[in-house]
Amino acid sequence: MADLELTGAEIVVSCLRDEGVKHVFGYPGGAVLNIYDEIYKQSAFEHILVRHEQAAVHAADAYSRSTGEVGVAIVTSGPGATNAVTGIATAYMDSIPMVVISGQVPTAAIGQDAFQEVDMVGITRPCVKHNFLVRDVRDLAATIKKAFYIAATGRPGPVVVDIPKDVTQHRCVYEYPKSVSMRSYNPTSKGHSGQIKKAAQMLLEAKRPMIYTGGGVILGNASAQVVELVRLLGYPTTSTLMGLGGYPSPDPLFLGMLGMHGTIEANMAMQHCDVLLAVGARFDDRVIGNPKHFAQEARRIIHIDVDPSSISKRVRVDVPIVGDVLQVLDEVIKLIRGEKSRPDEQALKAWWAQIELWRAQDCLKYDRASAVIKPQFVIEKLYEVTQGDAYVTSDVGQHQMWAAQYYQFNKPRRWINSGGLGTMGFGLPAAMGVQMAFPDAMVACVTGEGSIQMNIQELSTCKEWNLPLKVILLNNGYLGMVRQWQEFFYEERYAESYMNSLPDFVKLAEAYGHVGITIDKPEDVEPALRDAFGKYKDRLVFLNFLTDPRENVFPMIPAGKGLSEMILV
């Protein structure tokens, strides 16, 4: 029997099936209609029709963040492709493995300003790990296999596969490669043994140690190793925004999030430690501010990261280790357990005494007797009601920081937010992606009245798929973080940050077929949350919390300042 020839569209669908993809998020259009016709005929995976291409990519992104699998989105050419760029850039900044298939005009029309033509390869080049334009159907299966491999290995990231419409019509024999070998791409996974030995010795010699973890711990599935190392040594640990949940937040060895809105104890310990272990983190501007301020205190730094370009990029390190964080930490732990020498107990005791003095300042305190709902209170109650077991997505702004500060994440892959790009409109489609991955899980989208309106049309998608996620709207009537910066740095000139034409969110939620509730008293916060996750557990509930419009996020480090230059009130 001769090998069966398939069309390019059939090959795309067959590749996704053979890759084990279970969910695809997308929006059809002319350039991908052949692919969608084949999607209609298959049953290997579910396609989720979103209401905007940006939402498709955000949903695929969050699906990946929560499961560890490669997310998949399909968009058409032209405006479909450009609508996806924000989602692609979001995934790129946070190193999320994703494959985005975009339609393209026929090969003969490329470069002719054809209807709905854009140079998707050129447009996305700065914000993808890699991209492909497939001009020959015979290259299609191998290209898709490479896309999944590149997206998931090394430092993960989004890969775009741009497919002209005529390629989806051409035929060839289908064979999906079992493996990939690329001469130009060989990411390092095993760390240098000599450097690992140096790191273990340096950690044991530390008098004022600190362990600093980032999103690479989550992406590298190394949370168990971080927990083992921290508890083995008894050292203080902190996390970036993207690393929350990599170490259990309620544990006393955890000092809270560090950086611009981090705790006093985390920031001061970072600034005054003598040995710093950085794992899967990149010393970005929101974490250490201006590098010259960070360098004021002498310290020895060990940096473990799968991406060599991230090491010594902003801060010079003493022991660089390029490799898979899980494998490297396993080796570090093995060496430390095999050593006869142990950390200096007296020095460590004195270091912890200093840390507890910083911690005693209680930098996250707020007015709990307020007659107006405080946003921090809502997040604390959300944590209590869900017992810390929810998947929490967020948009970007004050509400994002309050969620990071007050929801005590104790498991990895439960905190889903746009860190690097800071994308408003991320939260709701992200919650959809998580809920599709985990239909029975508690999923909460913490958002603001500015962010939620950027992709609010996805309430329609939620209705179609009966997604029972909960929208936690901290409604303060402002673009909150913009207003906070205007208060601090622009002499209270609130230029275009006041939202004075907000919709009736309850009626809007009901118009989409969901439950809407407005809460304006502190005593009603917990009952409303319990109803949402209990009485209405199988419905999408839109909770409109009317919060204090003047509340600010503290602590705060002004842009360009150092970790010890925090504004506390």
N, C-alpha and C positions, 0 to 999 in steps of 0.2 A: 504493500500500500504506500503510495507516494505521500510525502510529508504534506500536511494540510496548509494551504496558504490562507492567511487572515488579512483583513484590512488593517490599516494603522489604528483605526478606532477600536477594532476588536483586540488588537495587540495591547493598547493602553489598558483596557479593562482586564485583559488576561494577566498583564504584569501586576496590576493592583491585587488581583485575586491571588496570584502565586507569591506575592510579597506578604500575604496574610493580612492585608488591610481589611478592617471591619467597618470603618466609618469614613466617609468622604463628605466634606462640606463644600458647597459650591453654588453657582448661579449660571444658567445656560445662556447662550448667545450664538449668533450665526457661525462663528469660527469653530465652535466646539459641538455643534449639533450632531455631527456624526458620532462623537464620543458619547453624547447623552442618549442617542438612540440605542447604543450598545449597553449603556447603563440600565436602560429600561428593560432590556431582555435578560439581565443577569440577576442572581440572588446571593452572590458571594459576600457582598457588602452593602451597607445601607448608605444612601445618599441623602444628606440633609440640605434641603433647599432653604438658604438664608434669604434675607430681604435686601442685602447689600454685600458686595464682594469684600469690603473691609471686614465685615462680620464673619465671613467664611474663613478668612485667614486667622482672625483672632480665635475663633472656635477651634480650628485645627491646632493652633498654637497651644491653647489651654488643654486640649485633649492630650497633646504630647507631654506638657508639663506634669499633668496629673497621673499619666500612665507610664511614662518613660518610653513610649513607642513613638514612631515617626508620624507626625500629623500630615494629613493630605487635604489639599484644597484644589478646586478646579474653577477657573474663570475664563471668560471669553477674551477676545482681543480688544484693543483700543481702550475705551473707558472701563471695561471690566478689568483689564490688566492694571491700569493706573489706579483704580479704586483699591486694588490689592496691595499697592506698594507700602502704604502705612503699616499694614499688618506684617508684611515681609520685613520691613525695617525694625519693627517691634521685636520680632523673633530673632533677627540678626543681633541686635544689641544685647539680648539676654541669652544668646547661644542656644536657641531652641531648635531641635531637629525637625525639619519639615520639608515636604516636597510640594511645590506649587506648580500645577500644570496649567499653562496658559495657552489659549488658542492664538493663532496668528493668521494673517491673510495668506492666500496661496503663494507659493514660492516665487512664481513669476511676477507677482504684484508687489513683492517686498521692495521697498525703496521708491515706489511709484506714487506715494501719498494716497494709497487705496483707502476705501471706506473702512473705518475703524482700524486703521493701522497705526501702531506705535512701535518703536524700537524697544521691545521689552528687555532684551539682553543689555542694551546700552543704559536704559533707565535704571535697571536693578543692579547693575554691576557694583556700585559702591555699597550696597546693603544686602548682598547675598554671600554665602560661603562659595557658591559657584553657580553658574547658569549655563544652559545649553540651548542652542537653536538647532532643531532636528530637521535637516533638509532631505534626508533619504530614509524611507520607511525601513530599510534594512538595518539602520542604526538605532531604531527606536527602542527595542527591547533592551539592548545593551546600555543605552543611555539612561533609561529609567532605573535599571539595576545600579548603575554608577551613582545616580542621584540619591537613592536611598542609602547607599554605602557612604557617600561623602557626608550626607546630612547627619548620620548617626555616629560616625567615628571621629577620633581626635577631639578637638573642640567642636561641639555640634553647631549646626546652623541651618538656615533655610537654603534650599536649592530650587531654582526655577528651571522647568523644562518647557520651552516655547515650541509649539508644534503647529506648523502651517496647515491650513485646512486640507490642501490636496494630499499631504502626507497621511492624513487620517483616512483617505480614500484609496490610496495605493495598496498593493498587496505584496506580501512576501511570506516565506515560511517562518512560522513562529517558534522560537526557542528561547526560553528565559534562562539567562546564565545562572549557574549554581553559585558562582563566586566571582569576585572582582579582583583584578590585579592591575594596578596603575603605577607605572614607573615614576610618574611625577608626584605621586601622593602616597606617602608612607608614614602616617602619624606614629609618634613614639608612645609606647604604653609602659615600658619598663624603665624605671628610674635608674640613675647611675649609682651603683652600689657604694662607691667611695663617698659620694655626696650624702647618701642616706646614712652611712655610719657617722659622718660628721654631724649631721642633724640630730641623730639620737644622742650623741655625746654632748652636744651643745644644750639640748633640752635638759639633760640630767645635771648640767653644771649651772643652770640658771638660778639666780637669786630672786628675780622678779619676773617670772615667766608670764606669757600671755599667748593664748591660742585664738587665732582670728580666722573665721571660716566664711566662705562666700557661696555663691550659687553653684560653683563647681562641685561642691560636696553633694548637693542635691542631684545634679545632672550625672555625676559619677557614681551615684548609688553608694556613697561612702559614709553615710550617717552612722551606721553601726560601728565603723572603725573610729570615727571621731569620738563617739560616746565612750568607746573602750579606752582610747588614749587619754582623754580628759580625766576619766575616773581612775585610771591606772596611776596617773601622776598627781591628781588632786589639784590641777592647775585651773585658773580662771579662764573662761572662754567667752567670746563674743561672736556676733554674726552680722553680716551685712543684711540689707533689706531682702536680697535675693536668697540668702542662706537660711532664713528663719525656718525652723522646724528640723534643721539638720542636727541640732542638739536640743533636747527637751527644754522649752522655755521655763517651766516651773522649777527646774533643778537649781539649787543654790549656787552651783558652780558656774551657772550662766549669768552673765552680767547684763543681759539685755542687748538690744541692737546698738550698734555704734554709728557714728557719723553725724551728719547735719542735724538729725532729730534723734540722735542716740542718747543713752543715759549718761549721767555724770560718771558713774563708776566704769562703764565700758570705755568712754573716751579718755578718761584720765589714766586708766590702766594701760591703754594703748600708748599714750604719750610717755609714760614713766617706766615702762617695763625695760628689762635689760636684754631679754631674749624673746623674740617674737616669731611664732610659727604661723605663717599665712598659708591657708589651704584652699585652693580653688577660688581665690579672690584676686582683685587686680588693683587695689589701692586707688580707686577712682576718686574723682573730685568730691563726690557726695559723702565719701567715707573719711578721707584725711584732709580735705580742703586743699590748701596750698602746700605742695610738697616741701617748700623751704621752711615752713613752720613745723612740719612733721620731723624734719631733719635736725631740729634744734636739740633734741635729746639723743644722746648716743645710745645705740642699741644694736645688737646683732640680729639679723633677720634671715630666717629660713623661708624659702618660698617654693611651694609645691604647686605645679600647674601643668595641665596637659598641653597648653599653648605656649611655646617658647617666646612668642612675641609679647606676651603679657608680663614676662619676668624682667625686672629692672626697667620697665617702661616709664614709670613715674617715680619710683623709689628704688635706689640702688640696694641690692640684697647681697648678703654674704655667702649664703649657701643656696644656689639655685638648683632645683630638681625638676626636670621636665619628665612628666610621665603621668600615667593614670593614677588619680589620687587614691583610689581604693587599693591598688597594688602597692603603691609607695607607702601608704599608711600601714598596711599589713606588715611590710618589712620593718618599718620604724618600730612598731609595737613588738615585733619578734625580737629585735635587737635590744630594746629596753628591758624586756622581760628576762633576757639572757645576761644582762649586766649585773654585776655584784654591787656596784655603787648605786646609791639612791639619791633623790633630791635632798638638798639641805633643808631639813625640817624646821630649824630655827628661822632661817631666812624666809622660808615659805610662810611660816606662821606670822612673821612681822609684815610680810607683803599682804597677806589676807587681812590683817588688822587695819592696814591703810585703806584697802579696798572697802572694808565695811564702814569706815568713816565716810568715804565718798557715798556709799550706798545709803547711809543713814540720812542723807540730805533729802531723800525721797523726791527726786526730781519729777516724778510723774504724778504728784499729788494735784488735785483739783478740788473745786468747791462742791462737795457732795451734798451740801444742804441747800443747794440752789432750787428756787421755785421754777426755774426754766430748765428744760432738758439739756444736760451736758452731753455732747457727743461721745466723750470717753465712757460715760455711764452706759450708753447704749451698747458699746462694744463689750464692756465688761459683762453686761447681762446676756449678750449674745453668746459669750464664752460659757457662762454658767448654764444657760438653757441647753446649749448643744454639748455641754461637758467636754468642750475642746475637741470634739470629734467631727466637726464640719469641714468641708472644703470651702475656703473663703477666697472669693475673687474680689478684686477691687478695681476701681477706676483710678484716676490720678488727682492728687490734691491733698487737702487736710485730712479728709476721711481715710485716705490710704495710709497716712502716717499714724492716725489714731488706731486703725486696725492693726498695724504692725506693732504698735506700742502696747496695746491693751488686750489683744487676743493672744493667749499664750499657746503658741503652736508647739505641740509636742511630738509631731510626726512629720517626716519629709513629704513633699509634694502635696501639702494641704493648703499652702499659701500661694495663690496664683495672681500675680500682678505684673504690670509693665514697669520694670525698674529702669533700664537704661534709656529708653526712648521717652518714657513718661507719657503714654498715649491715653488721652481722654477718649471714652467710648469703648475701652477694652473690656470693662467689667461684665456687662450683660452677655455679649457673645462668648466671652470666656466661661461664664457660668453655664451656658448652653453646652459648650464642648465638654466640660467636666461632667455635667448631668447625663449626657449621652454615653460617656464612658462608664459612669457609675449610676445606673438608674435608681438604685435604692438608697443612695447616699444623701446626707444632708448637705445642700449646697446653698451658700449665701453670697450674694453680690452686694458688697458695701460700696456705696456710690454717693455722688453729690448731685444736686439739681442741675449743674452745668454739664457734667459728664454723661449722665444718664440720657440726656436728650440727643446725644451724638449718634447713638445707635438704638434709640428706643423702639424703632420699627421692628426690632427682633422679638418684641413681645408677641408679634404675629407668628414667628417661627416657634416660639415656646408653646403657643396655643396649639399649633398644628401637631406638635409632637408630645403634647401634654407633659411638659417638663415642670416638675413641682418645685423649682428653685424659689428662693426667697430674696426679694430685693430689699435691702436695708438702706433707705435713702436718708442720709443725714442732711436735712434741708435747712440751711441757714440763710437762704435768700441771697447769697453772694457766690461769686467765684472765689471760694474761701482762701486758697493759698495766694492767689493774686491779691486779694484784699489784705491779707496779713503782710505781704511784702510792701504794699502801698502804705500801710500803717507805719511800718518800721522804717522804711527807706525813702518814701516819697511824700512825707509830711501829710499823710492822710488824704492825699488826692486820689479818690477812688474812681479812676478813669475806666469806665466801662466794665467794672467788676460787680456792679449791683444788678441782680436779676429781678427786675420789677414787672415782668410780664410772664410769670410762671403759669403753666397750665394747672388745672385741678387734677393732680396726679391720681387721685382715687377714681374719678370719672374716666380718666384716660386708661387706667388699668382695666376698669370694668368694660370699657369699649372694646378692648382686645379679648375680653372673655375671662379675665382673672379677678381675684379678690383684691380690693384696695382698702387700706385702713390708714387714717391719719391719727397720729398720736401727738398730743401737745402738753401732757402732764407727766412728770417723772414717775409718779406712782402707776401710770398705765403702761410703762415701757415693758416690764417683765411679763405682765399678762398678755400683751399683744404678741410678744415673741413666742410665748408658750402656745397661744392659739395658732400662730403661723406654723409651728413645727409639730403641733398636736392635732387640734381640731381640723386644720386645713392642710394636713401633711401631704395630701395628694394633689394640692392645687398650687399654682404659682400665686404667691402673696406679695403684694407691693405695699411695703410698710413705709409710710411717709412720716418720719420723725421730725417735728418742728423744733430745731435745736437753737441754742444761744448763738445769735449772729455775730457776736463779738469775741467768741472763744478762739484762742490761738493755739498753735502746736508748740509746745515746749518740751524739752530744751530745743534751742535753735542756734546753729552756728552760722553767722552771716557768710555770704560768698567771699572766698579769698582769705578767710580767717583760719586760725589753727584750732585743733581739737580742744584746747583748754580755754578757748575764748567763747564760751557758750552764753547765750541769753537764757536766763532761767525763768523770768516772769515778765 
